[in-house]
């Protein structure tokens, strides 16, 4: 099974200059917890990812205004990615190892073509139930405290 078999194709994305409120609206409208960030919507070259947690921790908790804060200032740059032809098990292992809940899928030019989420893993893979449970447990462990 490849990443292309598991991924959600053509996910919604936002641009670097968009504000965090726009990203949050995409999350609400699409019922997702993250939005890939691209240089522009036409080429869809991936440059980052912004999550609902990023908005909560770096905006809400710090009293910043989501309408005036650009996505570029709260996103994770150069996120972990995979290619459509990569083995899905390798992507799942990477999600577990790096404790990420989503992995953008990019082509050879870095263009966003899909995303793999925990929901995709649970519903679309043939991984054994024990592996899925272990992965969810590992990814869900609290992150070490950061200085941010």
N, CA, C and O atoms as a GROMACS GRO file, in nm:
protein
  592
    1UNK      N    1   0.084  -0.117   0.000
    1UNK     CA    2   0.000   0.000   0.000
    1UNK      C    3   0.089   0.125   0.000
    1UNK      O    4   0.186   0.132   0.076
    2UNK      N    5   0.057   0.221  -0.084
    2UNK     CA    6   0.135   0.343  -0.094
    2UNK      C    7   0.065   0.459  -0.023
    2UNK      O    8  -0.051   0.449   0.016
    3UNK      N    9   0.138   0.567  -0.008
    3UNK     CA   10   0.079   0.688   0.051
    3UNK      C   11  -0.039   0.738  -0.032
    3UNK      O   12  -0.136   0.790   0.022
    4UNK      N   13  -0.030   0.723  -0.165
    4UNK     CA   14  -0.139   0.765  -0.252
    4UNK      C   15  -0.267   0.687  -0.222
    4UNK      O   16  -0.377   0.740  -0.238
    5UNK      N   17  -0.254   0.562  -0.178
    5UNK     CA   18  -0.371   0.480  -0.144
    5UNK      C   19  -0.439   0.527  -0.016
    5UNK      O   20  -0.558   0.505   0.003
    6UNK      N   21  -0.364   0.591   0.072
    6UNK     CA   22  -0.413   0.627   0.205
    6UNK      C   23  -0.453   0.775   0.214
    6UNK      O   24  -0.542   0.810   0.291
    7UNK      N   25  -0.387   0.860   0.138
    7UNK     CA   26  -0.402   1.005   0.155
    7UNK      C   27  -0.539   1.057   0.115
    7UNK      O   28  -0.612   0.995   0.038
    8UNK      N   29  -0.572   1.174   0.170
    8UNK     CA   30  -0.683   1.255   0.123
    8UNK      C   31  -0.625   1.340   0.011
    8UNK      O   32  -0.527   1.412   0.032
    9UNK      N   33  -0.683   1.332  -0.106
    9UNK     CA   34  -0.630   1.402  -0.223
    9UNK      C   35  -0.668   1.550  -0.223
    9UNK      O   36  -0.775   1.588  -0.176
   10UNK      N   37  -0.579   1.632  -0.277
   10UNK     CA   38  -0.601   1.776  -0.297
   10UNK      C   39  -0.663   1.846  -0.176
   10UNK      O   40  -0.773   1.901  -0.186
   11UNK      N   41  -0.594   1.844  -0.062
   11UNK     CA   42  -0.650   1.911   0.056
   11UNK      C   43  -0.653   2.062   0.038
   11UNK      O   44  -0.575   2.120  -0.038
   12UNK      N   45  -0.744   2.125   0.110
   12UNK     CA   46  -0.747   2.271   0.112
   12UNK      C   47  -0.616   2.320   0.170
   12UNK      O   48  -0.556   2.255   0.255
   13UNK      N   49  -0.570   2.437   0.123
   13UNK     CA   50  -0.446   2.494   0.175
   13UNK      C   51  -0.462   2.645   0.182
   13UNK      O   52  -0.559   2.701   0.130
   14UNK      N   53  -0.367   2.710   0.246
   14UNK     CA   54  -0.366   2.855   0.251
   14UNK      C   55  -0.228   2.904   0.209
   14UNK      O   56  -0.136   2.824   0.189
   15UNK      N   57  -0.214   3.035   0.195
   15UNK     CA   58  -0.087   3.096   0.154
   15UNK      C   59  -0.018   3.159   0.273
   15UNK      O   60  -0.081   3.188   0.375
   16UNK      N   61   0.113   3.181   0.259
   16UNK     CA   62   0.194   3.240   0.366
   16UNK      C   63   0.136   3.370   0.421
   16UNK      O   64   0.137   3.392   0.542
   17UNK      N   65   0.085   3.454   0.335
   17UNK     CA   66   0.035   3.585   0.376
   17UNK      C   67  -0.106   3.585   0.431
   17UNK      O   68  -0.153   3.688   0.480
   18UNK      N   69  -0.175   3.471   0.425
   18UNK     CA   70  -0.310   3.464   0.480
   18UNK      C   71  -0.303   3.483   0.631
   18UNK      O   72  -0.202   3.453   0.694
   19UNK      N   73  -0.411   3.531   0.688
   19UNK     CA   74  -0.410   3.547   0.832
   19UNK      C   75  -0.457   3.417   0.900
   19UNK      O   76  -0.518   3.331   0.836
   20UNK      N   77  -0.428   3.407   1.027
   20UNK     CA   78  -0.458   3.285   1.102
   20UNK      C   79  -0.609   3.261   1.112
   20UNK      O   80  -0.653   3.146   1.119
   21UNK      N   81  -0.688   3.367   1.112
   21UNK     CA   82  -0.833   3.352   1.115
   21UNK      C   83  -0.882   3.281   0.988
   21UNK      O   84  -0.974   3.199   0.995
   22UNK      N   85  -0.821   3.312   0.874
   22UNK     CA   86  -0.857   3.244   0.749
   22UNK      C   87  -0.823   3.095   0.757
   22UNK      O   88  -0.901   3.011   0.713
   23UNK      N   89  -0.707   3.063   0.813
   23UNK     CA   90  -0.667   2.923   0.829
   23UNK      C   91  -0.765   2.851   0.922
   23UNK      O   92  -0.804   2.738   0.895
   24UNK      N   93  -0.804   2.917   1.030
   24UNK     CA   94  -0.899   2.857   1.124
   24UNK      C   95  -1.034   2.833   1.057
   24UNK      O   96  -1.101   2.733   1.084
   25UNK      N   97  -1.075   2.924   0.970
   25UNK     CA   98  -1.202   2.907   0.898
   25UNK      C   99  -1.194   2.787   0.804
   25UNK      O  100  -1.290   2.711   0.793
   26UNK      N  101  -1.081   2.769   0.738
   26UNK     CA  102  -1.064   2.651   0.653
   26UNK      C  103  -1.076   2.524   0.738
   26UNK      O  104  -1.143   2.429   0.699
   27UNK      N  105  -1.010   2.524   0.855
   27UNK     CA  106  -1.018   2.408   0.944
   27UNK      C  107  -1.163   2.379   0.982
   27UNK      O  108  -1.206   2.264   0.980
   28UNK      N  109  -1.238   2.483   1.016
   28UNK     CA  110  -1.378   2.466   1.054
   28UNK      C  111  -1.460   2.414   0.936
   28UNK      O  112  -1.533   2.316   0.948
   29UNK      N  113  -1.448   2.481   0.821
   29UNK     CA  114  -1.526   2.444   0.703
   29UNK      C  115  -1.495   2.303   0.653
   29UNK      O  116  -1.585   2.231   0.608
   30UNK      N  117  -1.368   2.263   0.661
   30UNK     CA  118  -1.325   2.132   0.611
   30UNK      C  119  -1.328   2.024   0.720
   30UNK      O  120  -1.307   1.906   0.691
   31UNK      N  121  -1.355   2.064   0.844
   31UNK     CA  122  -1.354   1.973   0.959
   31UNK      C  123  -1.221   1.900   0.970
   31UNK      O  124  -1.215   1.777   0.977
   32UNK      N  125  -1.112   1.980   0.970
   32UNK     CA  126  -0.977   1.927   0.981
   32UNK      C  127  -0.901   2.001   1.090
   32UNK      O  128  -0.941   2.109   1.133
   33UNK      N  129  -0.791   1.944   1.135
   33UNK     CA  130  -0.712   2.004   1.241
   33UNK      C  131  -0.586   2.072   1.194
   33UNK      O  132  -0.509   2.124   1.275
   34UNK      N  133  -0.563   2.073   1.063
   34UNK     CA  134  -0.444   2.141   1.010
   34UNK      C  135  -0.471   2.186   0.868
   34UNK      O  136  -0.558   2.134   0.798
   35UNK      N  137  -0.391   2.284   0.827
   35UNK     CA  138  -0.400   2.333   0.690
   35UNK      C  139  -0.258   2.346   0.636
   35UNK      O  140  -0.175   2.416   0.695
   36UNK      N  141  -0.228   2.278   0.525
   36UNK     CA  142  -0.099   2.298   0.462
   36UNK      C  143  -0.085   2.443   0.415
   36UNK      O  144  -0.184   2.506   0.376
   37UNK      N  145   0.037   2.494   0.418
   37UNK     CA  146   0.063   2.631   0.374
   37UNK      C  147   0.149   2.623   0.250
   37UNK      O  148   0.254   2.558   0.248
   38UNK      N  149   0.104   2.690   0.144
   38UNK     CA  150   0.174   2.688   0.015
   38UNK      C  151   0.217   2.830  -0.023
   38UNK      O  152   0.162   2.928   0.025
   39UNK      N  153   0.318   2.837  -0.110
   39UNK     CA  154   0.362   2.969  -0.158
   39UNK      C  155   0.248   3.042  -0.225
   39UNK      O  156   0.229   3.161  -0.204
   40UNK      N  157   0.171   2.970  -0.308
   40UNK     CA  158   0.051   3.027  -0.368
   40UNK      C  159  -0.045   2.913  -0.400
   40UNK      O  160  -0.005   2.797  -0.409
   41UNK      N  161  -0.170   2.947  -0.418
   41UNK     CA  162  -0.273   2.846  -0.439
   41UNK      C  163  -0.268   2.784  -0.578
   41UNK      O  164  -0.320   2.675  -0.601
   42UNK      N  165  -0.206   2.854  -0.671
   42UNK     CA  166  -0.196   2.803  -0.808
   42UNK      C  167  -0.094   2.690  -0.818
   42UNK      O  168  -0.126   2.581  -0.865
   43UNK      N  169   0.028   2.715  -0.775
   43UNK     CA  170   0.137   2.616  -0.786
   43UNK      C  171   0.133   2.514  -0.673
   43UNK      O  172   0.176   2.400  -0.691
   44UNK      N  173   0.082   2.554  -0.555
   44UNK     CA  174   0.068   2.466  -0.438
   44UNK      C  175   0.201   2.408  -0.388
   44UNK      O  176   0.206   2.294  -0.342
   45UNK      N  177   0.308   2.487  -0.400
   45UNK     CA  178   0.437   2.441  -0.346
   45UNK      C  179   0.431   2.452  -0.193
   45UNK      O  180   0.413   2.561  -0.139
   46UNK      N  181   0.447   2.340  -0.126
   46UNK     CA  182   0.434   2.335   0.019
   46UNK      C  183   0.552   2.402   0.088
   46UNK      O  184   0.667   2.377   0.054
   47UNK      N  185   0.522   2.489   0.185
   47UNK     CA  186   0.627   2.554   0.264
   47UNK      C  187   0.607   2.536   0.414
   47UNK      O  188   0.697   2.564   0.492
   48UNK      N  189   0.488   2.488   0.454
   48UNK     CA  190   0.463   2.470   0.596
   48UNK      C  191   0.328   2.407   0.623
   48UNK      O  192   0.256   2.366   0.531
   49UNK      N  193   0.297   2.401   0.751
   49UNK     CA  194   0.165   2.351   0.794
   49UNK      C  195   0.128   2.425   0.921
   49UNK      O  196   0.212   2.447   1.008
   50UNK      N  197   0.002   2.462   0.932
   50UNK     CA  198  -0.049   2.527   1.053
   50UNK      C  199  -0.158   2.438   1.112
   50UNK      O  200  -0.245   2.388   1.040
   51UNK      N  201  -0.153   2.420   1.243
   51UNK     CA  202  -0.249   2.333   1.309
   51UNK      C  203  -0.338   2.413   1.403
   51UNK      O  204  -0.310   2.528   1.437
   52UNK      N  205  -0.447   2.348   1.444
   52UNK     CA  206  -0.534   2.412   1.542
   52UNK      C  207  -0.458   2.438   1.671
   52UNK      O  208  -0.484   2.537   1.739
   53UNK      N  209  -0.365   2.351   1.705
   53UNK     CA  210  -0.284   2.370   1.825
   53UNK      C  211  -0.192   2.492   1.809
   53UNK      O  212  -0.174   2.568   1.904
   54UNK      N  213  -0.134   2.510   1.690
   54UNK     CA  214  -0.051   2.629   1.667
   54UNK      C  215  -0.131   2.757   1.693
   54UNK      O  216  -0.081   2.850   1.756
   55UNK      N  217  -0.253   2.760   1.645
   55UNK     CA  218  -0.337   2.878   1.664
   55UNK      C  219  -0.369   2.898   1.812
   55UNK      O  220  -0.367   3.010   1.862
   56UNK      N  221  -0.400   2.788   1.881
   56UNK     CA  222  -0.431   2.799   2.024
   56UNK      C  223  -0.310   2.843   2.106
   56UNK      O  224  -0.321   2.930   2.192
   57UNK      N  225  -0.194   2.782   2.079
   57UNK     CA  226  -0.075   2.808   2.161
   57UNK      C  227  -0.006   2.940   2.125
   57UNK      O  228   0.033   3.015   2.215
   58UNK      N  229   0.008   2.968   1.998
   58UNK     CA  230   0.086   3.085   1.957
   58UNK      C  231   0.002   3.211   1.936
   58UNK      O  232   0.057   3.320   1.921
   59UNK      N  233  -0.130   3.197   1.934
   59UNK     CA  234  -0.216   3.315   1.919
   59UNK      C  235  -0.305   3.335   2.040
   59UNK      O  236  -0.290   3.432   2.114
   60UNK      N  237  -0.397   3.244   2.059
   60UNK     CA  238  -0.497   3.261   2.164
   60UNK      C  239  -0.431   3.273   2.301
   60UNK      O  240  -0.462   3.366   2.377
   61UNK      N  241  -0.341   3.181   2.334
   61UNK     CA  242  -0.278   3.182   2.466
   61UNK      C  243  -0.190   3.305   2.488
   61UNK      O  244  -0.164   3.343   2.602
   62UNK      N  245  -0.146   3.366   2.379
   62UNK     CA  246  -0.062   3.485   2.392
   62UNK      C  247  -0.138   3.615   2.367
   62UNK      O  248  -0.081   3.723   2.366
   63UNK      N  249  -0.270   3.602   2.347
   63UNK     CA  250  -0.352   3.720   2.329
   63UNK      C  251  -0.332   3.792   2.197
   63UNK      O  252  -0.363   3.910   2.186
   64UNK      N  253  -0.282   3.723   2.096
   64UNK     CA  254  -0.261   3.784   1.965
   64UNK      C  255  -0.390   3.779   1.884
   64UNK      O  256  -0.476   3.694   1.907
   65UNK      N  257  -0.402   3.870   1.789
   65UNK     CA  258  -0.521   3.879   1.705
   65UNK      C  259  -0.504   3.791   1.581
   65UNK      O  260  -0.412   3.812   1.502
   66UNK      N  261  -0.592   3.694   1.565
   66UNK     CA  262  -0.584   3.601   1.452
   66UNK      C  263  -0.610   3.670   1.318
   66UNK      O  264  -0.567   3.620   1.214
   67UNK      N  265  -0.679   3.783   1.319
   67UNK     CA  266  -0.708   3.853   1.194
   67UNK      C  267  -0.589   3.934   1.144
   67UNK      O  268  -0.582   3.968   1.025
   68UNK      N  269  -0.495   3.965   1.232
   68UNK     CA  270  -0.379   4.045   1.190
   68UNK      C  271  -0.248   3.966   1.195
   68UNK      O  272  -0.143   4.019   1.158
   69UNK      N  273  -0.255   3.841   1.239
   69UNK     CA  274  -0.135   3.758   1.246
   69UNK      C  275  -0.130   3.667   1.124
   69UNK      O  276  -0.222   3.590   1.097
   70UNK      N  277  -0.020   3.678   1.049
   70UNK     CA  278  -0.006   3.595   0.930
   70UNK      C  279   0.025   3.450   0.968
   70UNK      O  280   0.091   3.423   1.068
   71UNK      N  281  -0.024   3.360   0.886
   71UNK     CA  282   0.001   3.217   0.903
   71UNK      C  283   0.151   3.191   0.912
   71UNK      O  284   0.195   3.105   0.988
   72UNK      N  285   0.229   3.264   0.834
   72UNK     CA  286   0.374   3.243   0.830
   72UNK      C  287   0.438   3.254   0.968
   72UNK      O  288   0.542   3.192   0.993
   73UNK      N  289   0.378   3.331   1.058
   73UNK     CA  290   0.441   3.350   1.189
   73UNK      C  291   0.403   3.244   1.292
   73UNK      O  292   0.461   3.241   1.401
   74UNK      N  293   0.309   3.157   1.260
   74UNK     CA  294   0.269   3.052   1.356
   74UNK      C  295   0.282   2.911   1.301
   74UNK      O  296   0.266   2.814   1.375
   75UNK      N  297   0.311   2.897   1.173
   75UNK     CA  298   0.316   2.764   1.111
   75UNK      C  299   0.448   2.693   1.140
   75UNK      O  300   0.546   2.754   1.183
   76UNK      N  301   0.448   2.565   1.116
   76UNK     CA  302   0.570   2.486   1.118
   76UNK      C  303   0.626   2.488   0.976
   76UNK      O  304   0.558   2.449   0.881
   77UNK      N  305   0.750   2.535   0.962
   77UNK     CA  306   0.813   2.541   0.830
   77UNK      C  307   0.876   2.406   0.797
   77UNK      O  308   0.918   2.332   0.886
   78UNK      N  309   0.882   2.375   0.669
   78UNK     CA  310   0.943   2.252   0.619
   78UNK      C  311   0.896   2.129   0.697
   78UNK      O  312   0.977   2.058   0.758
   79UNK      N  313   0.765   2.103   0.696
   79UNK     CA  314   0.714   1.990   0.773
   79UNK      C  315   0.760   1.856   0.715
   79UNK      O  316   0.801   1.846   0.599
   80UNK      N  317   0.751   1.755   0.797
   80UNK     CA  318   0.774   1.619   0.753
   80UNK      C  319   0.678   1.590   0.640
   80UNK      O  320   0.559   1.619   0.651
   81UNK      N  321   0.727   1.532   0.530
   81UNK     CA  322   0.642   1.501   0.416
   81UNK      C  323   0.671   1.360   0.366
   81UNK      O  324   0.768   1.296   0.408
   82UNK      N  325   0.586   1.315   0.278
   82UNK     CA  326   0.611   1.190   0.207
   82UNK      C  327   0.568   1.210   0.062
   82UNK      O  328   0.506   1.311   0.028
   83UNK      N  329   0.600   1.113  -0.021
   83UNK     CA  330   0.565   1.116  -0.164
   83UNK      C  331   0.451   1.017  -0.188
   83UNK      O  332   0.436   0.922  -0.112
   84UNK      N  333   0.372   1.038  -0.292
   84UNK     CA  334   0.260   0.947  -0.320
   84UNK      C  335   0.304   0.801  -0.335
   84UNK      O  336   0.232   0.710  -0.296
   85UNK      N  337   0.422   0.780  -0.392
   85UNK     CA  338   0.468   0.643  -0.418
   85UNK      C  339   0.537   0.578  -0.297
   85UNK      O  340   0.570   0.460  -0.301
   86UNK      N  341   0.558   0.654  -0.190
   86UNK     CA  342   0.622   0.598  -0.069
   86UNK      C  343   0.532   0.492  -0.008
   86UNK      O  344   0.409   0.495  -0.022
   87UNK      N  345   0.595   0.399   0.061
   87UNK     CA  346   0.523   0.295   0.133
   87UNK      C  347   0.445   0.357   0.248
   87UNK      O  348   0.501   0.432   0.328
   88UNK      N  349   0.317   0.325   0.258
   88UNK     CA  350   0.233   0.382   0.363
   88UNK      C  351   0.283   0.345   0.502
   88UNK      O  352   0.274   0.426   0.594
   89UNK      N  353   0.336   0.225   0.519
   89UNK     CA  354   0.388   0.184   0.649
   89UNK      C  355   0.504   0.273   0.693
   89UNK      O  356   0.517   0.306   0.811
   90UNK      N  357   0.588   0.313   0.598
   90UNK     CA  358   0.700   0.402   0.631
   90UNK      C  359   0.647   0.538   0.677
   90UNK      O  360   0.702   0.597   0.770
   91UNK      N  361   0.540   0.587   0.614
   91UNK     CA  362   0.480   0.714   0.656
   91UNK      C  363   0.421   0.700   0.797
   91UNK      O  364   0.434   0.792   0.879
   92UNK      N  365   0.358   0.588   0.826
   92UNK     CA  366   0.301   0.566   0.959
   92UNK      C  367   0.411   0.559   1.063
   92UNK      O  368   0.397   0.613   1.173
   93UNK      N  369   0.520   0.492   1.029
   93UNK     CA  370   0.634   0.485   1.121
   93UNK      C  371   0.689   0.624   1.149
   93UNK      O  372   0.724   0.656   1.263
   94UNK      N  373   0.697   0.708   1.045
   94UNK     CA  374   0.747   0.845   1.062
   94UNK      C  375   0.652   0.927   1.150
   94UNK      O  376   0.697   1.006   1.233
   95UNK      N  377   0.522   0.909   1.131
   95UNK     CA  378   0.424   0.980   1.215
   95UNK      C  379   0.446   0.943   1.362
   95UNK      O  380   0.442   1.029   1.450
   96UNK      N  381   0.468   0.816   1.386
   96UNK     CA  382   0.489   0.770   1.522
   96UNK      C  383   0.621   0.822   1.578
   96UNK      O  384   0.626   0.872   1.690
   97UNK      N  385   0.726   0.809   1.501
   97UNK     CA  386   0.860   0.850   1.546
   97UNK      C  387   0.867   1.000   1.577
   97UNK      O  388   0.926   1.039   1.677
   98UNK      N  389   0.807   1.082   1.492
   98UNK     CA  390   0.816   1.227   1.508
   98UNK      C  391   0.694   1.287   1.579
   98UNK      O  392   0.684   1.409   1.593
   99UNK      N  393   0.603   1.202   1.623
   99UNK     CA  394   0.484   1.244   1.696
   99UNK      C  395   0.405   1.351   1.622
   99UNK      O  396   0.373   1.456   1.677
  100UNK      N  397   0.375   1.323   1.496
  100UNK     CA  398   0.290   1.414   1.417
  100UNK      C  399   0.162   1.341   1.381
  100UNK      O  400   0.161   1.220   1.361
  101UNK      N  401   0.055   1.416   1.371
  101UNK     CA  402  -0.076   1.359   1.343
  101UNK      C  403  -0.114   1.368   1.196
  101UNK      O  404  -0.213   1.308   1.153
  102UNK      N  405  -0.034   1.443   1.120
  102UNK     CA  406  -0.063   1.460   0.978
  102UNK      C  407   0.067   1.473   0.901
  102UNK      O  408   0.164   1.532   0.948
  103UNK      N  409   0.068   1.417   0.781
  103UNK     CA  410   0.185   1.430   0.694
  103UNK      C  411   0.138   1.474   0.556
  103UNK      O  412   0.063   1.402   0.490
  104UNK      N  413   0.180   1.593   0.511
  104UNK     CA  414   0.148   1.635   0.375
  104UNK      C  415   0.219   1.542   0.274
  104UNK      O  416   0.329   1.493   0.299
  105UNK      N  417   0.153   1.520   0.163
  105UNK     CA  418   0.208   1.438   0.056
  105UNK      C  419   0.240   1.532  -0.060
  105UNK      O  420   0.153   1.606  -0.107
  106UNK      N  421   0.366   1.529  -0.105
  106UNK     CA  422   0.410   1.619  -0.212
  106UNK      C  423   0.469   1.538  -0.327
  106UNK      O  424   0.518   1.427  -0.308
  107UNK      N  425   0.464   1.597  -0.447
  107UNK     CA  426   0.526   1.532  -0.563
  107UNK      C  427   0.674   1.568  -0.569
  107UNK      O  428   0.726   1.632  -0.478
  108UNK      N  429   0.741   1.528  -0.676
  108UNK     CA  430   0.885   1.551  -0.688
  108UNK      C  431   0.923   1.699  -0.693
  108UNK      O  432   1.038   1.734  -0.665
  109UNK      N  433   0.830   1.787  -0.728
  109UNK     CA  434   0.857   1.930  -0.732
  109UNK      C  435   0.815   2.000  -0.602
  109UNK      O  436   0.825   2.123  -0.592
  110UNK      N  437   0.770   1.926  -0.504
  110UNK     CA  438   0.728   1.984  -0.377
  110UNK      C  439   0.585   2.036  -0.378
  110UNK      O  440   0.544   2.108  -0.287
  111UNK      N  441   0.509   2.000  -0.480
  111UNK     CA  442   0.370   2.043  -0.491
  111UNK      C  443   0.282   1.955  -0.402
  111UNK      O  444   0.292   1.833  -0.404
  112UNK      N  445   0.196   2.020  -0.324
  112UNK     CA  446   0.103   1.950  -0.237
  112UNK      C  447   0.000   1.874  -0.320
  112UNK      O  448  -0.071   1.932  -0.402
  113UNK      N  449  -0.006   1.742  -0.299
  113UNK     CA  450  -0.104   1.660  -0.372
  113UNK      C  451  -0.199   1.585  -0.278
  113UNK      O  452  -0.301   1.531  -0.322
  114UNK      N  453  -0.165   1.582  -0.148
  114UNK     CA  454  -0.251   1.512  -0.054
  114UNK      C  455  -0.203   1.532   0.088
  114UNK      O  456  -0.106   1.604   0.113
  115UNK      N  457  -0.272   1.467   0.180
  115UNK     CA  458  -0.232   1.470   0.321
  115UNK      C  459  -0.278   1.340   0.385
  115UNK      O  460  -0.384   1.287   0.352
  116UNK      N  461  -0.198   1.290   0.475
  116UNK     CA  462  -0.234   1.170   0.550
  116UNK      C  463  -0.256   1.212   0.695
  116UNK      O  464  -0.168   1.273   0.757
  117UNK      N  465  -0.373   1.180   0.748
  117UNK     CA  466  -0.406   1.214   0.887
  117UNK      C  467  -0.424   1.085   0.967
  117UNK      O  468  -0.426   0.976   0.911
  118UNK      N  469  -0.436   1.102   1.097
  118UNK     CA  470  -0.462   0.986   1.183
  118UNK      C  471  -0.590   0.915   1.140
  118UNK      O  472  -0.595   0.792   1.141
  119UNK      N  473  -0.692   0.990   1.101
  119UNK     CA  474  -0.818   0.930   1.057
  119UNK      C  475  -0.795   0.845   0.932
  119UNK      O  476  -0.852   0.736   0.920
  120UNK      N  477  -0.712   0.893   0.841
  120UNK     CA  478  -0.680   0.815   0.721
  120UNK      C  479  -0.613   0.684   0.758
  120UNK      O  480  -0.642   0.579   0.701
  121UNK      N  481  -0.522   0.692   0.854
  121UNK     CA  482  -0.449   0.574   0.898
  121UNK      C  483  -0.545   0.469   0.954
  121UNK      O  484  -0.538   0.352   0.919
  122UNK      N  485  -0.634   0.514   1.039
  122UNK     CA  486  -0.726   0.422   1.106
  122UNK      C  487  -0.825   0.360   1.008
  122UNK      O  488  -0.857   0.242   1.018
  123UNK      N  489  -0.873   0.439   0.913
  123UNK     CA  490  -0.978   0.389   0.824
  123UNK      C  491  -0.930   0.329   0.694
  123UNK      O  492  -1.002   0.251   0.632
  124UNK      N  493  -0.809   0.362   0.650
  124UNK     CA  494  -0.768   0.321   0.516
  124UNK      C  495  -0.648   0.227   0.508
  124UNK      O  496  -0.607   0.189   0.399
  125UNK      N  497  -0.590   0.191   0.621
  125UNK     CA  498  -0.472   0.105   0.613
  125UNK      C  499  -0.503  -0.036   0.660
  125UNK      O  500  -0.603  -0.062   0.728
  126UNK      N  501  -0.415  -0.124   0.621
  126UNK     CA  502  -0.428  -0.264   0.659
  126UNK      C  503  -0.340  -0.296   0.780
  126UNK      O  504  -0.328  -0.413   0.818
  127UNK      N  505  -0.280  -0.196   0.840
  127UNK     CA  506  -0.193  -0.218   0.956
  127UNK      C  507  -0.272  -0.289   1.065
  127UNK      O  508  -0.391  -0.266   1.084
  128UNK      N  509  -0.203  -0.375   1.137
  128UNK     CA  510  -0.266  -0.450   1.244
  128UNK      C  511  -0.322  -0.355   1.350
  128UNK      O  512  -0.268  -0.247   1.372
  129UNK      N  513  -0.429  -0.396   1.413
  129UNK     CA  514  -0.495  -0.314   1.516
  129UNK      C  515  -0.398  -0.274   1.625
  129UNK      O  516  -0.403  -0.162   1.676
  130UNK      N  517  -0.307  -0.366   1.663
  130UNK     CA  518  -0.210  -0.334   1.768
  130UNK      C  519  -0.118  -0.221   1.725
  130UNK      O  520  -0.084  -0.133   1.804
  131UNK      N  521  -0.075  -0.225   1.598
  131UNK     CA  522   0.014  -0.121   1.547
  131UNK      C  523  -0.059   0.013   1.545
  131UNK      O  524  -0.002   0.116   1.583
  132UNK      N  525  -0.182   0.013   1.500
  132UNK     CA  526  -0.260   0.137   1.496
  132UNK      C  527  -0.276   0.194   1.636
  132UNK      O  528  -0.259   0.314   1.659
  133UNK      N  529  -0.310   0.108   1.730
  133UNK     CA  530  -0.328   0.154   1.868
  133UNK      C  531  -0.197   0.208   1.925
  133UNK      O  532  -0.197   0.311   1.993
  134UNK      N  533  -0.087   0.139   1.897
  134UNK     CA  534   0.044   0.185   1.945
  134UNK      C  535   0.083   0.317   1.883
  134UNK      O  536   0.141   0.403   1.950
  135UNK      N  537   0.052   0.334   1.756
  135UNK     CA  538   0.084   0.459   1.688
  135UNK      C  539   0.003   0.574   1.747
  135UNK      O  540   0.058   0.681   1.774
  136UNK      N  541  -0.127   0.553   1.766
  136UNK     CA  542  -0.210   0.658   1.825
  136UNK      C  543  -0.158   0.695   1.963
  136UNK      O  544  -0.153   0.812   2.000
  137UNK      N  545  -0.119   0.595   2.040
  137UNK     CA  546  -0.066   0.620   2.174
  137UNK      C  547   0.064   0.701   2.166
  137UNK      O  548   0.081   0.798   2.240
  138UNK      N  549   0.155   0.663   2.077
  138UNK     CA  550   0.284   0.731   2.065
  138UNK      C  551   0.267   0.874   2.019
  138UNK      O  552   0.329   0.965   2.075
  139UNK      N  553   0.186   0.895   1.918
  139UNK     CA  554   0.164   1.030   1.864
  139UNK      C  555   0.094   1.119   1.965
  139UNK      O  556   0.114   1.240   1.966
  140UNK      N  557   0.014   1.060   2.052
  140UNK     CA  558  -0.064   1.136   2.148
  140UNK      C  559   0.010   1.169   2.276
  140UNK      O  560  -0.043   1.240   2.361
  141UNK      N  561   0.130   1.118   2.292
  141UNK     CA  562   0.207   1.150   2.414
  141UNK      C  563   0.235   1.299   2.418
  141UNK      O  564   0.253   1.362   2.314
  142UNK      N  565   0.238   1.356   2.538
  142UNK     CA  566   0.267   1.499   2.549
  142UNK      C  567   0.406   1.530   2.492
  142UNK      O  568   0.503   1.457   2.513
  143UNK      N  569   0.411   1.639   2.422
  143UNK     CA  570   0.540   1.685   2.368
  143UNK      C  571   0.622   1.743   2.483
  143UNK      O  572   0.566   1.794   2.580
  144UNK      N  573   0.753   1.736   2.472
  144UNK     CA  574   0.835   1.799   2.576
  144UNK      C  575   0.812   1.950   2.576
  144UNK      O  576   0.782   2.008   2.471
  145UNK      N  577   0.824   2.014   2.691
  145UNK     CA  578   0.802   2.159   2.698
  145UNK      C  579   0.897   2.232   2.602
  145UNK      O  580   1.014   2.196   2.586
  146UNK      N  581   0.844   2.337   2.539
  146UNK     CA  582   0.926   2.416   2.447
  146UNK      C  583   0.946   2.555   2.503
  146UNK      O  584   0.876   2.599   2.594
  147UNK      N  585   1.043   2.623   2.447
  147UNK     CA  586   1.074   2.760   2.493
  147UNK      C  587   0.989   2.863   2.423
  147UNK      O  588   0.994   2.981   2.458
  148UNK      N  589   0.909   2.821   2.323
  148UNK     CA  590   0.830   2.915   2.243
  148UNK      C  591   0.720   2.982   2.319
  148UNK      O  592   0.646   3.064   2.263
   0.00000   0.00000   0.00000
